[in-house]
Amino acid sequence: SFGDQDVTLRTHQFQFIHKLGRFWLMDLGAGLNDNISESKSYANRNYNLEVTQLNPKISYLYNQNTRLDLFYTYKDKRNTILEMETLKMHVLGANFKFASKQSFSANANANLYFNEFEGNTNSPVAYQMLEGLQPGTNLTWLLGLQKRLTSFLDLNLNYLGRKSEDSKTIHTGNLQLRATF
């Protein structure tokens, strides 16, 4: 229904990780990306995104099974064809992970997004650049729980939420019982 679509992704990344003392871990990431999509049938789906990103993160390693991450992400995205959309994205976030010795794990995550977008927000290019979020301030959160019931049966519970300035809160959840055989 969409015809041919060619997608090319080129990525250059830098990653530096260093443990500071016994409990702290510093992680610095940076990247330059080119994301190109070409559709002969739908010209409004064409884009050539040049992305620059920086992601510093600091982690507190309480013990082998528990950690807290605080991070910041900056992304500068530019579409170099058609409407020439631009985005400056700032993300502040925290992530908590816990894994017990009794086959139970928990993951909690919260992110605050500040999106400065210029262009038509109701286009496929905008959706790609904004990563499904809206211009302005956005908040996302996640809670995931996993419990091993038996040697071949796992129970997973996931809850996700998101809120934008001009929209109602969206709640999504799923429950999964997984058998491995």
Secondary structure, 3 states (H helix, E strand, C coil): CCCCEEEEEEEEEEEEEEEECCCEEEEEEEEEEEEEEEECCCHHHCEEEEEEEEEEEEEEEEECCEEEEEEEEEEEEEECCCCCCEEEEEEEEEEEEEECCCCEEEEEEEEEEEEEEECCCCCHHHHHHHCCCCCEEEEEEEEEEEEEEECCEEEEEEEEEEEECCCCCEEEEEEEEEECC
